């Protein structure tokens, strides 16, 4: 059923009116946003994740360890080589024997004589040669000169521990009583250390120096010592 409009109620209803308390907005003007009634607090920063050991760090540590081991191994190897080298040098720098030193001193001759050991501090020097075709006197003179020259070279070498040098000159074609050639000692010279270290080797002729030797013998001039 339809009801007729109530004229009394309609006359008493007042529709809502817009709020006219705000000032009119000006064209192009900006206005702040309304703020909340409490102070603004920014949110707390995010908690960074816990850092673990990166693979790159492990790689770096591994490289350092390998380098250290290589350096240590190289140092140990070098030290072992140095020790071995020192041992080798010590073995090779042992003092030479008196005989070897005499051989070394006489090596300056084109045809060095034969050197043999008599004892640890004495040597025998032997030169074997044919006689001079000019005659026996010339052969003996050459033999005396050779003996004096060898003695001079040896004693001027300042060989430590040398006490005696015997030089023998052997002629391979010396005629015997029947005229047959054969080997024969023709000159012998013995010099002891007390004499060899005091003779003035730069003064006089080889024959004059020969006369200063402790033992001097020439064939036909006495009994061979």
C-alpha positions as CSV (number, residue, x, y, z in Angstrom):
1,X,0.0,0.0,0.0
2,X,1.4,3.3,-0.9
3,X,1.5,6.1,1.6
4,X,1.2,9.6,0.7
5,X,4.2,11.8,1.4
6,X,4.3,13.3,4.7
7,X,4.4,16.9,4.1
8,X,5.2,17.7,7.7
9,X,8.3,15.6,7.9
10,X,9.6,16.8,4.6
11,X,9.4,20.3,5.7
12,X,11.4,19.7,8.8
13,X,14.4,17.8,7.1
14,X,17.5,19.8,6.4
15,X,20.1,18.3,4.0
16,X,23.8,18.4,5.1
17,X,25.8,21.4,4.0
18,X,29.4,21.5,2.8
19,X,32.1,22.7,5.3
20,X,32.9,26.1,4.4
21,X,35.5,26.6,7.2
22,X,38.5,25.7,5.0
23,X,39.9,28.6,3.0
24,X,39.5,28.2,-0.7
25,X,42.3,26.4,-2.5
26,X,44.4,28.6,-4.7
27,X,45.2,27.4,-8.1
28,X,48.9,26.0,-8.3
29,X,49.3,26.0,-4.5
30,X,50.5,22.9,-2.6
31,X,49.4,22.0,0.9
32,X,51.1,19.6,3.3
33,X,49.7,16.2,3.9
34,X,48.1,15.7,7.2
35,X,50.5,14.3,9.8
36,X,49.7,11.6,12.2
37,X,49.2,12.6,15.8
38,X,52.5,10.9,16.9
39,X,56.2,11.6,15.9
40,X,57.3,9.6,12.9
41,X,59.8,6.8,13.7
42,X,61.7,5.3,10.7
43,X,61.7,1.5,10.6
44,X,64.9,-0.2,12.0
45,X,67.5,-1.1,9.4
46,X,67.5,-4.7,8.3
47,X,69.9,-6.9,10.2
48,X,72.8,-7.9,7.8
49,X,73.1,-11.6,7.4
50,X,76.0,-13.3,9.2
51,X,79.1,-13.5,7.0
52,X,80.5,-16.9,6.4
53,X,84.0,-17.8,5.2
54,X,84.0,-17.2,1.5
55,X,85.5,-19.8,-0.9
56,X,87.9,-17.1,-2.1
57,X,89.4,-16.8,1.4
58,X,90.0,-20.5,1.6
59,X,91.7,-20.4,-1.7
60,X,94.0,-17.6,-0.6
61,X,94.9,-19.5,2.6
62,X,95.6,-22.6,0.6
63,X,97.9,-20.6,-1.8
64,X,99.8,-19.2,1.2
65,X,100.3,-22.6,2.8
66,X,101.6,-24.1,-0.5
67,X,104.0,-21.2,-1.0
68,X,105.3,-21.6,2.5
69,X,105.9,-25.3,2.0
70,X,107.7,-24.7,-1.3
71,X,110.0,-22.1,0.3
72,X,110.7,-24.3,3.3
73,X,111.4,-27.3,1.0
74,X,113.7,-25.2,-1.3
75,X,115.6,-23.8,1.8
76,X,116.1,-27.3,3.1
77,X,117.3,-28.6,-0.2
78,X,119.6,-25.6,-0.7
79,X,121.0,-26.1,2.8
80,X,121.6,-29.8,2.1
81,X,123.4,-28.9,-1.1
82,X,125.5,-26.4,0.7
83,X,126.4,-28.9,3.3
84,X,127.3,-31.5,0.6
85,X,129.3,-28.9,-1.3
86,X,131.2,-27.9,1.9
87,X,131.9,-31.6,2.6
88,X,133.1,-32.0,-1.0
89,X,135.3,-28.9,-0.8
90,X,136.7,-30.1,2.5
91,X,137.5,-33.5,0.9
92,X,139.1,-31.9,-2.2
93,X,141.1,-29.3,-0.3
94,X,143.0,-31.8,1.8
95,X,146.7,-30.9,1.7
96,X,148.7,-32.6,-1.0
97,X,151.4,-35.0,-0.1
98,X,155.0,-33.9,-0.3
99,X,155.6,-36.1,-3.3
100,X,152.6,-34.6,-5.2
101,X,153.9,-31.1,-4.4
102,X,157.3,-32.0,-5.7
103,X,155.8,-33.3,-8.9
104,X,153.8,-30.1,-9.3
105,X,156.9,-28.0,-8.8
106,X,158.9,-29.9,-11.5
107,X,156.0,-29.8,-14.0
108,X,157.4,-26.6,-15.4
109,X,160.0,-28.6,-17.3
110,X,159.2,-29.8,-20.8
111,X,160.4,-33.3,-19.9
112,X,160.0,-33.5,-16.1
113,X,161.9,-36.2,-14.2
114,X,160.4,-39.1,-12.4
115,X,159.5,-38.4,-8.8
116,X,159.0,-41.2,-6.3
117,X,158.4,-41.2,-2.5
118,X,161.2,-42.4,-0.2
119,X,159.2,-41.5,2.9
120,X,156.4,-39.1,3.9
121,X,158.9,-36.2,3.9
122,X,161.6,-37.2,1.4
123,X,161.6,-37.9,-2.3
124,X,163.8,-39.3,-5.0
125,X,164.0,-37.5,-8.3
126,X,165.4,-39.5,-11.3
127,X,166.3,-38.3,-14.7
128,X,167.2,-40.9,-17.3
129,X,169.0,-39.7,-20.5
130,X,171.5,-40.7,-23.0
131,X,175.0,-39.2,-22.9
132,X,176.3,-36.2,-24.8
133,X,177.9,-37.2,-28.1
134,X,180.6,-34.6,-27.4
135,X,182.1,-36.8,-24.6
136,X,181.9,-37.8,-21.0
137,X,183.0,-34.4,-19.6
138,X,180.2,-32.6,-21.4
139,X,177.7,-35.3,-20.3
140,X,178.8,-34.9,-16.6
141,X,178.6,-31.1,-16.8
142,X,175.0,-31.3,-18.1
143,X,174.1,-33.9,-15.5
144,X,175.4,-31.6,-12.7
145,X,173.5,-28.6,-14.1
146,X,170.3,-30.7,-14.3
147,X,170.7,-32.0,-10.7
148,X,171.3,-28.4,-9.4
149,X,168.3,-27.1,-11.4
150,X,165.9,-29.7,-9.9
151,X,167.1,-29.0,-6.4
152,X,166.7,-25.3,-6.8
153,X,163.2,-25.6,-8.3
154,X,162.0,-27.9,-5.5
155,X,163.4,-25.9,-2.6
156,X,162.2,-22.6,-3.9
157,X,158.7,-24.0,-4.0
158,X,158.6,-23.8,-0.2
159,X,157.0,-27.2,0.2
160,X,155.9,-27.7,3.8
161,X,157.1,-30.9,5.4
162,X,159.9,-31.6,3.0
163,X,163.0,-32.8,4.7
164,X,165.2,-34.4,2.0
165,X,165.6,-34.4,-1.8
166,X,167.8,-36.9,-3.6
167,X,168.4,-36.3,-7.4
168,X,170.0,-39.0,-9.5
169,X,171.0,-38.6,-13.1
170,X,171.1,-41.9,-15.0
171,X,172.9,-42.3,-18.3
172,X,171.4,-45.0,-20.5
173,X,174.3,-45.5,-22.8
174,X,177.2,-45.4,-20.4
175,X,180.0,-47.8,-21.5
176,X,181.0,-50.4,-19.1
177,X,184.6,-51.8,-18.7
178,X,184.1,-53.8,-21.9
179,X,182.8,-50.8,-23.8
180,X,179.2,-52.1,-23.8
181,X,176.6,-49.3,-23.2
182,X,174.2,-49.6,-20.4
183,X,172.4,-47.7,-17.7
184,X,174.6,-46.1,-15.1
185,X,174.2,-43.5,-12.3
186,X,176.6,-40.7,-13.2
187,X,175.5,-37.9,-10.7
188,X,173.9,-37.9,-7.4
189,X,172.9,-34.9,-5.3
190,X,171.3,-35.0,-1.8
191,X,170.1,-31.8,-0.1
192,X,168.5,-31.7,3.4
193,X,166.0,-29.1,4.5
194,X,168.6,-27.2,6.6
195,X,170.7,-26.6,3.5
196,X,168.0,-26.3,0.9
197,X,166.2,-23.5,2.8
198,X,169.4,-21.5,3.4
199,X,171.3,-21.7,0.1
200,X,171.1,-18.5,-2.0
201,X,169.7,-20.1,-5.1
202,X,169.9,-16.8,-7.0
203,X,173.6,-16.6,-6.6
204,X,176.4,-18.6,-8.4
205,X,176.3,-21.1,-11.2
206,X,174.6,-24.5,-11.0
207,X,178.0,-26.1,-10.6
208,X,178.9,-23.7,-7.7
209,X,175.6,-24.5,-6.0
210,X,176.2,-28.2,-6.5
211,X,179.3,-27.9,-4.3
212,X,177.1,-26.7,-1.4
213,X,174.9,-29.7,-1.3
214,X,175.0,-32.1,1.6
215,X,175.9,-35.1,-0.6
216,X,177.4,-34.7,-4.0
217,X,178.8,-37.4,-6.1
218,X,180.0,-37.7,-9.7
219,X,181.0,-41.0,-11.3
220,X,184.7,-41.5,-11.4
221,X,185.2,-38.9,-8.6
222,X,184.7,-41.1,-5.6
223,X,182.6,-43.9,-4.2
224,X,178.9,-43.5,-4.8
225,X,177.2,-42.8,-1.5
